[in-house]
Amino acid sequence: MDLILLIILILLLLAVLPTWPYSSGWGYYPSGGVGLILVILILVLLLRGGGP
């Protein structure tokens, strides 16, 4: 379940990068927010220790 969530967040991060034509006017704010969520999720997964 955690791996699926991590993959979805990585795909979201790639989707909101300002290099794509539909998101060029957004700036870095959406990718910064998704990146922050991704960092928090990675920290939670690492600190949890892989337990149930």
Backbone as a chain_set.jsonl record, in Angstrom:
{"seq": "MDLILLIILILLLLAVLPTWPYSSGWGYYPSGGVGLILVILILVLLLRGGGP", "coords": {"N": [[0.818, -1.191, 0.0], [1.913, 1.261, 0.828], [3.923, 1.532, -1.044], [2.488, 1.862, -3.399], [1.259, 4.328, -2.889], [3.528, 5.947, -2.749], [4.478, 5.739, -5.396], [2.347, 6.948, -6.76], [2.545, 9.56, -5.746], [5.053, 10.304, -6.767], [4.485, 10.277, -9.493], [2.592, 12.343, -9.539], [4.25, 14.465, -8.837], [5.899, 14.599, -11.083], [3.95, 15.299, -12.935], [3.205, 17.907, -12.294], [5.373, 19.467, -12.816], [6.84, 22.456, -14.103], [7.646, 22.236, -16.762], [5.962, 21.035, -18.53], [3.547, 21.756, -21.073], [0.855, 22.431, -20.278], [1.13, 23.178, -17.649], [2.844, 25.309, -17.487], [2.401, 27.93, -16.693], [1.968, 27.801, -13.997], [4.133, 27.93, -12.28], [6.484, 27.097, -9.66], [5.05, 26.343, -7.458], [2.953, 24.235, -7.208], [4.521, 21.888, -7.617], [6.299, 22.154, -5.554], [4.659, 21.828, -3.31], [3.722, 19.187, -3.667], [6.177, 17.931, -3.645], [6.958, 18.414, -1.009], [5.048, 16.87, 0.369], [5.866, 14.387, -0.571], [8.452, 14.173, 0.55], [7.786, 14.134, 3.283], [6.294, 11.75, 3.378], [8.287, 9.876, 2.683], [10.033, 10.201, 4.866], [8.349, 9.316, 6.951], [7.987, 6.651, 6.183], [10.621, 5.717, 6.407], [11.241, 6.178, 9.119], [9.368, 4.643, 10.4], [10.2, 2.067, 10.159], [9.401, -0.117, 8.668], [7.548, -1.787, 9.846], [4.361, -3.378, 10.737]], "CA": [[0.0, 0.0, 0.0], [2.791, 2.42, 0.899], [4.643, 1.637, -2.311], [1.552, 2.417, -4.379], [1.122, 5.742, -2.564], [4.778, 6.585, -3.134], [4.503, 5.817, -6.861], [1.365, 7.96, -7.16], [3.09, 10.876, -5.439], [6.126, 10.591, -7.721], [3.828, 10.625, -10.754], [2.029, 13.682, -9.366], [5.353, 15.417, -8.865], [6.287, 14.759, -12.482], [2.86, 15.924, -13.684], [3.076, 19.336, -12.015], [6.583, 20.212, -13.157], [6.482, 23.53, -15.037], [8.156, 22.033, -18.117], [4.863, 20.579, -19.374], [2.845, 22.934, -21.62], [-0.356, 22.811, -19.557], [1.445, 23.69, -16.313], [3.955, 26.262, -17.568], [2.053, 29.158, -15.992], [1.752, 27.558, -12.575], [5.331, 28.165, -11.49], [6.989, 25.949, -8.902], [4.259, 26.128, -6.245], [2.368, 22.887, -7.077], [5.549, 20.858, -7.466], [6.856, 22.307, -4.213], [3.725, 21.217, -2.364], [3.76, 17.734, -3.842], [7.501, 17.515, -3.19], [6.937, 18.405, 0.453], [4.294, 15.675, 0.764], [6.711, 13.24, -0.881], [9.514, 14.108, 1.556], [7.168, 13.706, 4.542], [5.962, 10.331, 3.253], [9.536, 9.105, 2.737], [10.497, 10.221, 6.252], [7.48, 8.444, 7.745], [8.296, 5.264, 5.833], [11.937, 5.361, 6.937], [11.232, 6.179, 10.582], [8.472, 3.594, 10.877], [10.988, 0.849, 10.223], [8.836, -1.2, 7.872], [6.672, -2.642, 10.636], [2.945, -3.378, 10.318]], "C": [[0.864, 1.259, 0.0], [3.543, 2.625, -0.404], [3.752, 2.24, -3.392], [1.381, 3.915, -4.15], [2.366, 6.516, -2.967], [4.868, 6.748, -4.649], [3.526, 6.875, -7.359], [1.897, 9.364, -6.893], [4.225, 11.256, -6.382], [5.536, 10.975, -9.072], [3.177, 12.002, -10.68], [3.108, 14.75, -9.427], [5.824, 15.656, -10.29], [5.215, 15.496, -13.28], [2.781, 17.427, -13.461], [4.358, 20.111, -12.27], [6.268, 21.257, -14.219], [7.053, 23.365, -16.444], [7.07, 21.56, -19.065], [4.063, 21.789, -19.844], [1.626, 23.372, -20.799], [-0.072, 23.392, -18.184], [2.553, 24.735, -16.329], [3.655, 27.554, -16.815], [1.908, 28.998, -14.491], [2.946, 27.935, -11.711], [5.732, 26.904, -10.733], [6.137, 25.627, -7.679], [3.624, 24.742, -6.162], [3.416, 21.799, -6.883], [6.225, 20.958, -6.108], [5.973, 21.668, -3.157], [3.734, 19.706, -2.446], [5.114, 17.19, -3.392], [7.589, 17.452, -1.677], [6.179, 17.191, 0.982], [5.131, 14.422, 0.536], [7.825, 13.08, 0.15], [8.952, 13.633, 2.894], [6.836, 12.223, 4.5], [7.215, 9.463, 3.337], [10.079, 9.071, 4.163], [9.655, 9.307, 7.136], [7.794, 6.983, 7.461], [9.639, 4.825, 6.41], [11.935, 5.267, 8.46], [10.339, 5.092, 11.165], [9.19, 2.254, 10.949], [10.4, -0.323, 9.473], [7.951, -2.15, 8.646], [5.231, -2.558, 10.166], [2.18, -2.161, 10.721]], "O": [[0.587, 2.208, -0.733], [3.776, 3.76, -0.821], [4.215, 3.038, -4.207], [1.359, 4.69, -5.106], [2.26, 7.632, -3.476], [5.295, 7.798, -5.13], [3.845, 7.621, -8.284], [1.721, 10.26, -7.718], [4.345, 12.422, -6.758], [6.027, 11.896, -9.726], [3.207, 12.752, -11.657], [2.901, 15.818, -10.004], [6.117, 16.792, -10.665], [5.539, 16.239, -14.206], [2.336, 18.155, -14.348], [4.423, 21.302, -11.968], [5.507, 20.979, -15.145], [6.947, 24.291, -17.248], [7.226, 21.667, -20.282], [3.913, 22.753, -19.094], [1.393, 24.571, -20.644], [-0.942, 24.039, -17.602], [3.144, 25.019, -15.287], [4.582, 28.212, -16.342], [1.74, 29.992, -13.784], [2.783, 28.23, -10.527], [5.368, 25.791, -11.114], [6.478, 24.713, -6.928], [3.743, 24.104, -5.116], [3.226, 20.889, -6.076], [6.677, 19.949, -5.568], [6.467, 21.041, -2.221], [3.752, 19.02, -1.424], [5.185, 16.103, -2.818], [8.217, 16.551, -1.121], [6.62, 16.553, 1.938], [5.111, 13.501, 1.353], [8.11, 11.963, 0.579], [9.576, 12.815, 3.568], [7.07, 11.51, 5.475], [7.202, 8.423, 3.995], [10.537, 8.025, 4.623], [10.198, 8.597, 7.984], [7.86, 6.167, 8.38], [9.779, 3.685, 6.853], [12.561, 4.371, 9.027], [10.537, 4.669, 12.303], [8.804, 1.393, 11.74], [10.877, -1.446, 9.64], [7.629, -3.228, 8.146], [4.91, -1.754, 9.291], [0.99, -2.053, 10.425]]}, "num_chains": 1, "name": "protein.A"}
